């Protein structure tokens, strides 16, 4: 597909003192997996906790989806996944590189085990469309050196980082995890990352690549997009760190515990030693990047964002973490699936150590970074984002109310069912595509989403339903469809 022509005014020269950008994205890291959000966490994140003291910490930060690829797309495009059609993790059933206008899901033969589900998932676009001016392309056109390191998971070859504005690509390709070679240890079997010495650890290697990029570009503006593969499965840790947390677990007398979250069980305690070692190693790698900013004397001119792509994995694939008090986890409509940690450090501009309670989403990063770096906005591109600059300057400010939306018309590997949702103020309405209907929660009074208030507040439920329907209509969101021959009974329910 033909790439857009970037307007000439975007290619203007950038002054030598222009602000740099570092975006650090963890994979599957839960909102309660970091010390700055949860001092009682089993895991240890001293470098990120120190970063929090220098940053604005957002207590109501969300992912764009309960799974990874949609959020990654949203960061780079400034658009909601419903609008870009990037609504599921790439590689899931019903993926298209081009969605046919005449698509009929009931006749599609690629559903596999999903063919017996009561509703069939919507099709989704399994690549980052070339017509978008990505965040990297916008900054590159304005004179910034650009680098992606780590997980990409935004399409097949031809839709890799180098195809979307990144000058350097260290480790980003089609796969959503470190599934080649020896996983998190060299040899990696990664087509975009040369193997290191046997046993080299992937998070540290990615941090080293990022640090080298910072050193090479310390005299010009740059954008670094470092997306750790950590802490995504496979659950693998450095032996020394695994031993550290096994000893800690034994010392504290911790045992696994879970509670029902039909059709799965939800972990209710953090005590997984291997997962803890992965969090620790990711924290150390993030620290290595921050040290590189200091060593090259560019920290004061660099905006740093740290976040995660979705909630912590608590109901499947080893269920290594707990998101309590938030309900459920990755793949689910509830807060445990979509709440994420978020820090923004902007030296001399953002209020260090402050807390902001305004709800924000990944689509906001694009306009925020343009404004913070003194660049003109691209309103035709980042349609679903709002600049966070006023919040960074004054975290206590009460911004104009706006609804936030989620659209996941897919069956999650982690037990979640297709849904759309809206948060407006403290109210949250979830509309499920099968069996459950809709549920209404007041997040300030009931953060664990245990008390459905739809019957008690029908007017509120109806109002939110109308706003949600209007959003899905405006974005032309693709929906699930009834299955003409579902399995009976549906095995997971």
Secondary structure, DSSP 4 states (H G I P E B T S, - for coil): -PPPPPPGGGG----TTPPEEEEEEESS--TTSSTTT-TT-SS--HHHHHHHHTSEEETTBB-SSSSHHHHHHHHHHSS-HHHHT--S-TTSTTEESS--TT--GGG----GGGGGSSEEPPPEE-S--TTS--HHHHHHHTT-EEEEEE---S-STTSSGGGTT-SEEES-SS-SS--STBTTBSS--BTTB---STT-BHHHHHHHHHHHHHHHTTTS-EEEEEE--TTSSS----HHHHHHHHHHHHHHT----EEEETTEEEE-S---HHHHHHHHHHHHHHHHHHHHHHHTT-GGGEEEEEEESS----SSTT-----TTS-S-TTSSSHHHHB--EEEEETTTS-TT-EE-S-B-TTHHHHHHHHHTTPPP-TTT-TT----HHHHH-TT--PPP--EEEEE-S--TTS---EEEEEETTEEEEEESSSS-EEEEETTT-TT-----TTTTHHHHHHHHHHHHHHHHHTT----EE-TT--SS-TT-
